[in-house]
Amino acid sequence: MTAKIYIEGGGDGHFLDTLFRQAWTAFFKSAGLPGMPRVVRGKGRRNTFDLFRTAVANPRPGELPLLLVDSEGPLTAGSTPWQHLAARPDDQWERPAGASDEQAFLMVQLMETWFLADRDLLRRYFGPALREEALRKWPVLEQVPKATVLAALDRATAACPTVYAKGKVSFELLSRLNPASVEQACPNAKRLLDRLRELGSPPAVALTLPGV
């Protein structure tokens, strides 16, 4: 089974489209997946969901559509991604008919949270001018509000030759991100990568021994 993953973001223009797909492909490759998913840039949040919903309604043999968007806020304990997306006032997305709980995944609370999990990368990328004191050592990264994450990156990189910004900078960071660091700090990222590993692994073959 091949995964086709519809991911929020990417911006406008062919250049950003290419960077988006290259960055996500590099991240998944670094994660050591046994089979690489096909990456689809969803652009806007609602458009990403609509593309996913259309793919679910028009299934292709051997291909499983997955959805990956920012949670945009904290998750309620015990809630599934679909429950979170349905309850969010700005989304109110119902799980499409035919889709399972194992087809929706969240970056909690946004992709930039993953960058905070890899401090070594931030030091290498932004250089000695990085103000690490602005990046607190939060005990649970997925509980840090979206606005706090973005403000911390802005403050930490304000004096750097390259400041943090969505687009080219964010895609370059994603392409160099250490998946092991992200999985350790962000359980929902681990859930995604574990699912992709499961889909990419060949099915187990049952052996029948003579006389058994």
C-alpha positions, -999 to +999 in steps of 0.1 A: +000+000+000+014+034-010+005+065+011-004+097-006-003+124+020-021+158+016-002+184+037-013+219+046+009+247+034+033+255+006+024+291-004+019+302-040+041+297-069+059+268-086+092+276-068+076+271-033+057+240-046+090+224-055+107+234-022+077+221-003+078+186-019+116+184-017+116+194+020+089+169+030+105+141+009+139+148+026+123+146+060+106+114+053+137+099+038+157+109+069+131+090+090+142+058+072+107+049+059+106+016+041+084+031+014+082+068+005+048+084+005+037+107-023+036+143-011+008+166-022+010+203-014-025+213-001-018+251+001-046+265+022-060+245+051-095+241+038-082+233+003-060+205+018-090+189+034-110+192+002-083+175-018-081+147+008-119+143+009-120+140-029-093+114-028-112+093-003-144+095-024-124+084-054-102+056-042-073+042-063-061+006-059-030+003-038-031+040-027-042+053+007-048+091+011-037+106+044-043+141+058-017+162+077-026+197+090-017+219+120-038+213+151-037+251+156-044+246+192-041+221+221-056+187+219-082+175+244-069+145+262-081+113+246-095+130+215-087+117+180-076+141+152-110+139+136-127+148+169-103+177+172-110+189+137-147+186+141-148+205+173-126+234+161-149+263+153-128+274+123-128+239+108-158+218+118-146+190+095-165+158+097-146+126+089-154+117+053-173+085+047-149+057+041-120+074+060-106+059+092-090+074+123-057+063+109-059+086+079-058+120+098-027+133+115-019+166+132+012+187+137+007+199+172+003+227+175+020+236+142+050+226+120+073+251+138+069+231+170+089+204+153+118+228+148+120+235+185+126+198+190+159+200+171+179+227+188+211+215+172+196+222+138+186+257+149+222+264+161+237+252+128+213+269+106+210+304+122+246+305+135+261+322+166+237+351+165+209+328+175+194+340+209+188+307+225+175+323+257+143+330+237+138+293+232+127+280+265+131+244+274+094+236+275+088+202+291+059+193+268+064+209+234+030+200+220+013+221+248+031+253+238+006+276+221+011+284+184+016+321+190+043+314+217+062+291+193+062+317+165+071+346+188+100+326+202+114+319+168+111+355+158+129+367+189+156+340+187+165+348+151+160+386+151+197+393+151+207+365+127+217+371+091+187+349+081+156+354+103+129+328+106+101+330+080+077+307+064+086+297+029+122+291+018+136+292+054+110+269+069+114+244+040+152+244+044+148+237+081+123+209+075+146+192+049+174+191+075+153+182+106+162+152+126+131+130+127+144+111+158+144+144+178+110+153+166+095+118+174+110+120+209+095+154+217+062+153+197+040+121+201+018+131+172+047+133+149+057+098+160+022+086+154+025+098+118+059+083+111+049+050+127+019+048+104+040+056+074+065+029+084+036+004+088+022+013+053+056+010+037+066-023+052+059-054+031+031-076+045+041-105+066+042-139+049+028-168+068+048-200+064+032-233+067+057-261+077+052-297+066+032-316+092+021-285+110 
